[in-house]
């Protein structure tokens, strides 16, 4: 993957914004599993019910689409191997719609819905910033909440 300003990693796993077929399928699946887990947890922390419920199961995570009129199975895999590719791509779209919903709940705008990790980083930076109404402070000399998030989700 080329060194691009919008190329990010999650837990040292690169996740491309588009063209997932060009990346290692195991890496993409694991990275999407981490994103699904973070989004799932954020929905609880932010009190936001996700339109497309996530089932975070590491590299076997999936997302459900309970509101569309499609026929057949309504669960879509966030893993590449053994999946019908258009169902995998649709799962990524639904995951990104969930991230968009979480961002919207905080008054944030999505610049490009396809940029999964940049959007997640923007959301996490916002919700972990100490500039809000939080009365807690970090006087222990340790790492702040926003800094912990940056260690978790970094650009390269």
Secondary structure as GFF3:
##gff-version 3
##sequence-region A 1 156
A	DSSP	beta_strand	8	10	.	.	.	ID=ss1
A	DSSP	beta_strand	13	15	.	.	.	ID=ss2
A	DSSP	three_ten_helix	20	22	.	.	.	ID=ss3
A	DSSP	alpha_helix	25	45	.	.	.	ID=ss4
A	DSSP	beta_strand	54	55	.	.	.	ID=ss5
A	DSSP	three_ten_helix	58	60	.	.	.	ID=ss6
A	DSSP	beta_strand	62	64	.	.	.	ID=ss7
A	DSSP	beta_strand	75	77	.	.	.	ID=ss8
A	DSSP	alpha_helix	85	105	.	.	.	ID=ss9
A	DSSP	alpha_helix	116	128	.	.	.	ID=ss10
A	DSSP	alpha_helix	145	152	.	.	.	ID=ss11
A	DSSP	beta_strand	153	155	.	.	.	ID=ss12
###
